[in-house]
């Protein structure tokens, strides 16, 4: 549709207004109609209603006003779609609560004739001013005036250039940014504020935009002079002004991105420093790296890391003169404590401030201890105003105390008040979170190392025990067996003596078997330090050949491989097979099959009653008079050494079923 034109009998202007919020829609429409003479506002709530109204051949609108956020789309996408469908050829104004300089630039380059942010005291007044402009005939002067109104009403740095690159219009925000009075900006060349190479790049971008169908704007990063400061990086959203197919100038929105570049630098260096943290294995090393990263990446000069200790004696509040920190207690006296926060690392500036000796932080009411105990970051813009400051004369002003979990605290300080902005505190918290993760890992590794040392000591004790058993028991037994054999030769055919000697031989064999089982049990209880992938079927086969190759053993074809000590896994199967043969005889059948969590070994022997299954895993338990009671105990020790679990059940044939879970 086209805007109403002509003169004299031209009908009153009509405006189509889209806003999903019914209350805002009604209030805005009433305000516009009451403030603009003969203006009619048709308000709709959805993009579908707006499209239907614009498509009506009997309607004519002088302007379209729309909120940015719409159901299932946004105003810029909707307007682009309407224009591509030749539905919207009327000026459009973006009236939105989502206001910023980038959105204003995007709206302008998408073809909108105006942009007004909601929520300001003069928002409606600005909207009415833009309406008065955009409903007029669109001559070059009219368009310039429309852009002039847009530039003035947007609170961001915006400008209009003529075809020679000289400023035709710039708003107050632009004047403040470049440090030149607004009245003196008009007529100045843009090259006074932007490097020549960047100026040429902007002009080339404008030509490319004009030559490309469907392309309305582009973002260019340039180096500019803003005020009295050094050169800085700015981002310019530029769009050409075209009159009858010829570029007659350009319009742009300027955004200072030097702070963003600095933020990216800090985040990148913080990320690089985190890699160093991940490689550290000791708490004190991690603490030193944290203070280094804080200085190098975040430009924080006064930092310290205090780590928790429970084996120290902290001095009382009256033990000495208070240091220049606010992190102590305000109590008049305090009994010495065996726990506290001990300085593990300080930045160079912090060392100088404390003359190389930072105080320990004792339990009680203090800024630092409160943060550690509550686990929440505490930030003070001026610590002298804190109710629990230890030393009101401290030179420290700003301070942030950030907990490191149960490990301690990270303290960031400044000698200036209000010197720790939210971005700095957030980045310091990210650093602290990475430090806490590194300290957690270092603690786990230290505990694992200690555990490994304890396992090695335990294994050494078991080896010593096994050697003692082998030497102190086997030697006398071997001597006794040799003497019994010599006595048998001397007695010859003495029947009564032979019967006694047979009993002695049986006792010797029994003792030898018990000694062997004790040694196996001791070795089986040794904690594992290394494992490898072991094929269960192959391990069962080796045990089968060792125990009795004539024994019936059925192995499933789908047995898995497990991470285990191959020698001890073979001993496990050997003891299970011997146990089945001893309790069920040579005709027993043993089956090994996979389970969802590991494997199971079943037999068709007499089994073990449910009430006796726990006792069956203890050494010395046996239902066979000739049994040693070590077989299943050895199995249980091997399972436990691997970190697996074992349960005894009844098999499908009424025998014993051992279920080993390896997960």
C-alpha positions in Angstrom: 0.0 0.0 0.0 1.1 3.6 -0.4 0.9 6.5 2.0 -1.9 9.0 1.4 -0.8 11.8 -0.9 -2.0 14.8 -2.8 -3.1 18.1 -1.3 -6.2 19.8 -0.3 -8.6 16.8 -0.1 -5.9 14.4 1.3 -7.6 12.3 3.9 -6.4 12.3 7.5 -3.3 10.2 8.0 -3.8 6.7 9.3 -1.2 4.7 11.3 -1.1 0.9 11.7 0.3 0.0 15.1 1.4 -3.6 16.1 2.2 -4.5 19.7 1.5 -7.9 21.4 0.8 -6.2 24.7 -2.9 -5.2 24.6 -2.5 -2.6 27.5 0.5 -0.9 25.9 -1.1 -1.1 22.5 -4.3 0.7 23.7 -2.5 3.3 25.8 0.0 4.2 23.0 -2.8 4.4 20.3 -4.9 6.8 22.5 -1.8 9.0 23.3 -0.9 9.3 19.6 -4.5 10.1 18.5 -4.8 12.8 21.2 -1.5 14.4 20.4 -1.4 14.4 16.6 -4.2 16.3 14.9 -6.5 14.2 12.7 -4.4 11.1 13.2 -6.2 7.7 13.2 -4.4 4.7 14.8 -5.4 1.2 13.9 -3.9 -1.1 16.5 -3.3 -4.9 15.9 -1.8 -7.6 18.2 -0.3 -10.1 15.8 1.9 -10.2 12.6 -1.0 -12.0 10.9 -3.4 -9.2 11.7 -0.9 -6.6 10.4 -0.3 -8.5 7.2 -4.0 -8.8 6.6 -4.5 -5.0 7.2 -1.7 -4.1 4.8 -3.1 -6.4 2.2 -6.6 -4.9 2.3 -7.0 -2.9 -1.0 -9.3 -0.5 0.7 -6.8 0.6 3.3 -4.1 3.2 3.2 -1.6 3.9 5.9 0.8 6.7 6.2 3.1 4.9 8.6 3.6 1.5 10.3 4.7 1.4 14.0 5.7 -1.9 15.6 7.3 -3.5 18.7 10.4 -5.5 18.1 9.6 -8.8 19.8 6.5 -10.4 18.2 4.9 -13.8 18.3 7.1 -16.3 16.4 9.2 -13.6 14.8 10.7 -10.1 15.3 9.9 -6.8 13.6 12.9 -6.7 11.4 12.3 -10.1 9.9 8.6 -9.3 9.5 9.3 -6.0 7.7 11.8 -7.7 5.4 9.2 -10.3 4.6 6.5 -7.7 3.9 8.7 -5.7 1.6 9.8 -8.8 -0.3 6.1 -9.6 -0.8 5.5 -6.0 -2.0 3.0 -5.5 0.9 4.8 -2.8 2.9 5.9 0.3 1.0 5.1 2.8 3.8 7.5 4.3 6.3 8.0 2.2 9.4 9.0 3.1 13.0 10.4 0.7 15.5 9.0 1.5 18.9 10.4 -1.1 21.3 11.5 -1.8 24.9 14.6 -3.7 23.5 16.6 -0.6 22.8 20.3 -0.4 22.0 22.5 1.1 19.4 22.9 -2.1 17.5 19.2 -2.7 17.1 18.8 1.0 16.1 21.3 0.5 13.4 19.9 -2.8 12.2 16.4 -1.2 12.0 17.7 1.7 10.0 19.5 -0.4 7.6 16.6 -2.8 7.3 14.5 0.1 5.9 12.8 1.4 9.0 12.3 5.2 8.9 12.6 5.7 12.7 13.5 4.1 16.0 12.3 5.1 19.4 13.1 3.2 22.7 10.3 2.7 25.1 10.4 3.3 28.8 11.9 6.7 28.8 10.2 9.9 30.1 10.1 11.4 26.6 9.5 8.1 24.6 6.0 9.1 23.5 7.1 12.6 22.6 9.9 11.2 20.5 7.5 8.8 18.8 5.1 11.7 18.0 8.0 13.7 16.6 9.0 10.9 14.3 5.4 10.4 13.1 5.1 14.0 12.1 8.3 13.6 10.0 7.7 10.2 8.3 4.1 10.9 7.2 5.4 13.8 5.0 6.4 13.4 1.3 9.7 11.6 1.0 12.0 14.1 -0.9 15.7 14.2 -0.3 15.3 17.0 2.2 12.5 15.1 3.8 14.6 12.0 4.1 17.4 13.9 5.6 15.1 15.5 8.0 13.7 12.1 8.9 17.2 10.8 9.5 18.0 13.9 11.5 15.0 13.2 13.8 16.1 9.6 14.1 19.7 10.5 14.9 18.6 13.0 17.5 16.1 10.7 19.2 18.4 7.8 19.5 20.7 8.1 22.5 23.6 6.4 20.8 26.4 7.8 18.6 25.0 8.3 15.1 25.9 10.5 12.2 25.0 11.4 8.6 27.6 12.0 5.9 27.3 13.6 2.5 28.7 12.1 -0.6 32.1 13.8 0.1 32.4 12.1 3.5 31.7 15.3 5.5 29.4 15.3 8.5 25.9 16.6 7.7 24.4 15.6 11.0 25.7 14.1 14.3 23.8 13.7 17.6 24.9 14.8 21.0 26.1 11.3 21.8 28.5 11.4 18.8 29.8 14.8 19.9 30.5 13.6 23.4 32.3 10.5 22.0 34.7 12.4 19.8 35.1 15.3 22.2 33.9 18.0 19.8 30.9 20.3 20.4 27.9 19.2 18.3 27.7 22.5 16.5 31.3 22.2 15.3 31.0 18.7 14.0 29.0 19.7 10.9 31.2 20.1 7.9 34.1 18.2 9.3 35.6 15.3 7.3 35.3 11.9 8.8 39.0 11.4 8.2 39.6 13.7 11.2 38.4 10.9 13.4 39.1 7.7 11.4 42.4 6.6 9.9 42.5 7.1 6.0 42.8 3.4 5.3 39.8 2.7 7.4 37.8 5.5 5.7 38.5 4.0 2.3 37.4 0.6 3.6 34.1 2.1 4.8 33.5 3.8 1.4 34.2 0.6 -0.4 31.8 -1.2 1.9 29.1 1.4 1.1 29.6 0.9 -2.7 29.4 -2.9 -2.2 26.1 -2.6 -0.2 24.6 -0.4 -2.9 25.6 -2.8 -5.7 24.2 -5.9 -3.9 20.5 -6.6 -4.1 18.9 -7.3 -0.7 21.9 -6.0 1.2 21.0 -2.9 3.3 23.9 -2.5 5.8 27.2 -3.8 7.0 29.3 -3.7 10.1 32.9 -2.4 9.8 35.5 -2.3 12.5 37.8 0.7 12.3 40.4 2.5 14.4 39.2 6.0 15.6 40.1 8.8 17.8 37.6 9.4 20.6 38.1 12.5 22.7 41.6 13.0 24.2 42.3 9.3 24.5 44.5 7.1 22.3 43.3 5.4 19.2 40.7 2.7 19.9 38.7 0.1 18.1 35.1 1.0 17.2 32.4 -0.8 15.3 30.4 1.1 12.8 27.1 -0.1 11.3 26.9 1.8 8.0 24.2 2.1 5.3 24.1 4.2 2.1 21.6 7.0 1.5 20.3 6.5 -2.0 18.4 9.1 -4.1 17.1 7.9 -7.5 19.7 5.1 -7.7 22.6 7.3 -6.7 24.5 7.1 -3.4 24.2 10.6 -1.9 25.7 9.9 1.5 25.6 7.5 4.4 24.4 7.0 7.9 26.1 5.1 10.7 25.9 4.0 14.2 29.2 4.0 16.2 29.9 1.6 19.1 33.2 1.7 21.1 34.4 -1.9 21.3 37.7 -1.3 22.9 36.3 -2.5 26.2 35.1 -5.6 24.5 38.5 -6.2 23.0 40.1 -5.7 26.4 37.6 -8.1 27.9 38.3 -10.7 25.2 42.1 -10.3 25.9 41.5 -10.9 29.6 39.3 -13.9 29.0 41.8 -15.4 26.6 44.7 -14.9 29.0 42.6 -16.3 31.8 41.9 -19.4 29.7 45.6 -19.8 28.9 46.4 -19.5 32.6 43.8 -22.1 33.5 45.9 -24.7 31.5 48.7 -24.0 33.9 46.4 -24.7 36.8 45.3 -28.0 35.3 48.9 -29.2 35.2 49.7 -28.3 38.8 49.7 -31.2 41.4 50.4 -29.4 44.7 48.2 -26.9 46.5 50.9 -24.4 47.1 51.9 -24.4 43.4 48.2 -23.9 42.4 48.0 -20.9 44.9 51.1 -19.3 43.3 49.7 -19.8 39.8 46.4 -18.2 40.8 48.1 -15.0 41.9 50.3 -15.0 38.8 47.2 -15.3 36.6 45.4 -12.6 38.5 48.2 -10.2 37.8 48.9 -11.2 34.2 45.4 -11.8 32.9 43.2 -9.7 35.1 45.5 -6.8 36.0 44.9 -7.5 39.7 48.0 -6.5 41.6 46.9 -7.1 45.2 45.9 -10.7 45.6 46.5 -13.6 47.9 45.4 -17.2 48.4 44.9 -18.6 51.9 44.5 -22.3 52.4 42.7 -24.1 55.2 44.7 -26.0 57.8 43.6 -27.8 60.9 47.0 -28.5 62.4 48.2 -25.0 63.3 47.9 -22.6 66.1 46.5 -19.2 65.1 47.4 -16.2 67.2 44.7 -14.5 69.2 43.5 -11.0 68.3 45.6 -9.5 71.1 48.7 -11.5 70.3 50.3 -8.7 68.3 49.6 -5.4 66.6 47.0 -5.9 63.8 48.4 -6.0 60.3 47.2 -3.6 57.6 44.4 -6.1 56.6 40.7 -6.0 57.4 40.6 -9.8 57.3 41.0 -10.5 61.1 38.7 -10.6 64.0 37.3 -7.6 65.9 37.1 -9.6 69.2 39.2 -8.2 72.0 40.7 -11.6 72.9 40.5 -15.0 71.6 41.9 -18.4 72.7 44.4 -19.9 70.3 42.8 -22.3 67.7 44.3 -25.3 65.9 42.7 -24.4 62.6 42.7 -21.4 60.3 43.5 -20.0 56.9 47.2 -19.8 56.1 48.7 -17.6 53.4 49.9 -19.9 50.6 50.7 -17.4 47.9 50.7 -13.6 47.6 51.3 -11.2 44.7 54.4 -9.1 44.7 52.4 -6.0 45.6 50.7 -7.9 48.4 54.0 -9.0 49.8 55.2 -5.4 49.8 52.0 -4.3 51.6 52.4 -6.9 54.4 56.2 -6.5 54.6 56.5 -10.1 53.4 54.4 -11.6 56.3 50.7 -12.0 55.8 48.6 -12.8 58.8 46.8 -16.1 59.3 43.1 -15.8 59.4 41.6 -17.4 62.5 38.0 -18.7 63.0 35.5 -16.1 64.2 33.8 -12.9 63.0 35.9 -11.5 60.2 35.3 -10.6 56.6 37.5 -13.4 55.2 36.4 -16.1 57.6 32.7 -15.3 57.0 33.2 -15.8 53.3 35.1 -19.1 53.8 32.5 -20.4 56.3 29.4 -19.4 54.3 30.9 -20.3 50.9 29.7 -17.1 49.4 31.7 -14.2 47.8 31.9 -11.1 49.9 32.6 -7.8 48.2 33.2 -4.5 50.0 33.6 -1.2 48.1 35.3 0.3 51.2 36.3 -2.2 53.9 36.5 0.6 56.5 32.7 0.6 56.6 32.4 -3.1 57.2 31.1 -4.0 60.7 33.7 -6.7 61.3 36.8 -5.0 60.1 39.8 -5.8 62.2 41.9 -2.8 61.5 39.9 0.4 60.7 43.2 2.1 59.7 43.9 -0.4 57.0 45.1 1.1 53.7 43.0 -1.4 51.8 39.7 0.0 50.5 38.1 -2.3 48.0 38.2 -6.1 48.7 36.6 -9.2 47.3 36.9 -12.5 49.3 36.1 -15.5 47.1 35.8 -19.0 48.6 37.7 -21.9 47.1 35.3 -24.5 48.4 36.7 -26.3 51.5 40.3 -25.5 50.5 40.4 -21.8 51.4 39.9 -18.3 49.9 41.1 -16.1 47.1 41.4 -12.4 48.1 41.4 -9.5 45.7 42.2 -6.1 47.1 42.7 -2.5 45.9 43.9 0.7 47.7 41.1 2.6 46.0 37.4 2.5 47.0 34.8 1.2 44.5 37.6 -0.2 42.4 36.3 -3.7 41.8 33.6 -3.6 39.2 31.2 -6.5 38.5 33.2 -7.7 35.5 36.4 -7.9 37.5 34.7 -9.8 40.3 33.1 -12.2 37.8 36.4 -13.0 36.2 38.0 -13.4 39.6 35.2 -15.8 40.5 35.9 -17.8 37.3 39.6 -18.0 38.2 38.6 -19.1 41.7 36.3 -21.8 40.3 39.1 -23.1 38.2 41.5 -23.0 41.2 39.0 -24.9 43.3 38.7 -27.6 40.6 42.5 -27.9 40.5 42.7 -28.1 44.3 40.0 -30.8 44.2 42.0 -32.7 41.7 45.3 -32.2 43.6 43.7 -33.4 46.8 42.3 -36.5 45.0 45.7 -37.3 43.5 47.4 -36.9 46.9 44.8 -39.2 48.5 45.4 -41.7 45.7 49.1 -41.5 46.1 48.8 -42.0 49.9 46.4 -44.9 49.2 48.9 -46.4 46.8 51.7 -46.1 49.4 49.5 -47.8 52.0 48.7 -50.6 49.5 52.3 -51.1 48.8 53.1 -51.3 52.6 50.2 -53.7 53.0 51.5 -55.9 50.1 54.9 -55.8 51.7 53.5 -57.0 55.0 51.6 -59.8 53.2 54.8 -60.8 51.3 56.7 -60.9 54.6 53.9 -63.0 56.1 54.0 -65.4 53.1 57.8 -65.7 53.4 57.5 -66.4 57.1 54.9 -69.1 56.5 56.9 -70.6 53.7 60.2 -70.7 55.7 59.1 -71.3 59.3 56.4 -73.9 58.6 57.6 -75.6 55.5 61.1 -76.3 56.7 60.1 -78.2 59.8 57.4 -80.0 57.8 59.9 -81.0 55.2 62.2 -82.3 57.9 59.4 -84.3 59.6 58.3 -85.8 56.2 61.9 -86.8 55.5 62.3 -88.4 59.0 59.0 -90.3 58.6 60.2 -91.7 55.3 63.5 -92.8 56.8 61.7 -94.4 59.7 59.4 -96.3 57.3 62.5 -97.8 55.7 64.0 -98.9 59.0 60.9 -100.5 60.3 60.3 -102.5 57.2 57.3 -104.8 57.4 56.2 -103.9 60.9 52.4 -103.7 60.4 51.6 -101.8 63.5 54.3 -99.2 62.8 53.2 -98.8 59.2 49.6 -97.9 60.3 51.1 -95.1 62.5 53.3 -93.9 59.7 50.4 -93.7 57.3 48.6 -91.4 59.8 51.7 -89.3 60.0 52.0 -89.1 56.2 48.3 -88.0 56.1 48.9 -85.3 58.7 52.0 -84.1 56.8 50.0 -83.9 53.5 47.2 -82.1 55.4 49.6 -79.6 56.8 51.2 -79.0 53.4 47.8 -78.4 51.9 46.9 -75.9 54.7 50.2 -74.1 54.3 49.7 -73.8 50.5 46.1 -72.5 51.1 47.3 -69.9 53.7 50.0 -68.7 51.2 47.4 -68.5 48.4 45.0 -66.6 50.7 47.7 -64.1 51.7 48.7 -63.5 48.1 45.1 -63.2 47.0 44.5 -60.5 49.6 47.3 -58.3 48.2 45.8 -55.1 46.7 46.1 -54.8 43.0 48.4 -52.1 41.5 48.2 -53.1 37.9 45.6 -55.0 35.7 45.3 -55.9 32.1 42.5 -57.1 29.8 42.0 -60.8 30.4 39.8 -63.1 28.3 37.5 -65.0 30.7 37.2 -68.1 28.5 41.0 -68.5 28.3 41.3 -68.1 32.0 38.7 -70.7 32.7 40.4 -73.1 30.3 43.8 -72.7 32.0 42.3 -73.3 35.4 40.4 -76.4 34.1 43.6 -78.0 32.9 45.4 -77.3 36.2 42.7 -78.7 38.4 41.4 -81.7 36.4 41.0 -81.8 32.7 38.4 -84.6 33.0 36.1 -82.4 35.0 33.0 -81.3 33.0 33.2 -77.5 32.5 30.8 -75.8 30.1 31.7 -72.3 29.0 29.4 -69.9 27.2 30.7 -68.6 23.9 29.8 -65.0 24.8 32.1 -64.6 27.9 33.5 -61.1 28.1 37.0 -59.8 28.7 37.7 -58.1 32.0 40.4 -55.9 33.5 42.1 -58.1 36.0 45.3 -59.7 37.3 45.5 -62.7 35.1 47.3 -64.9 37.7 44.8 -64.2 40.4 41.8 -64.6 38.1 43.1 -68.1 37.2 43.5 -68.9 40.9 39.8 -67.8 41.4 38.6 -70.3 38.8 40.9 -73.0 40.2 39.4 -72.7 43.6 35.9 -72.7 42.4 36.5 -75.8 40.4 38.2 -77.6 43.3 35.4 -76.6 45.6 32.8 -78.0 43.2 34.7 -81.3 42.8 35.3 -81.7 46.6 31.7 -81.1 47.5 29.9 -82.8 44.5 32.4 -85.4 43.3 34.0 -86.0 39.9 30.6 -86.2 38.1 29.8 -82.5 38.8 29.2 -80.1 35.9 30.4 -76.5 36.2 29.0 -73.8 34.0 30.5 -70.3 33.4 28.2 -67.7 31.8 28.1 -64.0 31.3 25.8 -61.7 33.3 24.8 -58.1 32.7 27.3 -57.0 35.3 30.1 -59.6 35.0 30.0 -63.4 35.1 28.6 -66.3 37.1 29.9 -69.8 37.9 27.3 -72.5 38.6 27.4 -76.2 39.5 24.9 -79.0 39.9 26.2 -80.1 43.3 24.5 -80.0 46.7 24.8 -76.2 47.1 25.0 -74.2 50.3 22.0 -73.4 52.4 20.9 -69.8 52.3 21.6 -69.2 56.0 25.2 -70.5 55.6 26.2 -68.6 52.5 27.8 -65.6 54.2 29.8 -67.9 56.5 31.0 -69.9 53.5 33.1 -67.0 52.3 35.1 -66.9 55.6 38.2 -69.1 55.8 37.8 -72.3 57.8 34.2 -73.0 56.7 33.7 -76.4 55.0 30.9 -79.0 54.8 33.4 -81.6 53.7 35.4 -83.4 56.5 38.5 -83.4 54.3 38.0 -79.8 53.1 40.3 -77.0 54.3 37.7 -74.2 54.3 40.0 -71.9 52.2 38.6 -72.3 48.7 35.7 -69.8 48.7 37.6 -67.5 51.1 40.4 -67.2 48.5 37.7 -66.5 45.9 36.3 -63.7 48.1 39.7 -62.2 48.7 40.5 -62.1 44.9 37.1 -60.5 44.1 37.6 -57.9 46.8 41.2 -57.1 45.7 39.8 -56.3 42.2 37.2 -54.0 43.6 34.4 -56.4 42.4 31.5 -57.8 44.4 30.5 -61.4 45.0 27.2 -63.1 45.9 26.2 -66.7 46.5 23.0 -68.0 45.1 21.3 -71.3 44.3 21.9 -72.6 40.8 19.1 -73.7 38.4 20.1 -77.4 39.3 20.0 -76.8 43.0 23.7 -76.4 43.4 25.9 -73.3 44.1 26.0 -70.2 41.9 28.6 -67.6 42.4 27.8 -64.2 40.8 30.7 -61.8 40.3 29.9 -58.2 39.4 32.8 -56.3 37.9 31.1 -52.9 37.5 
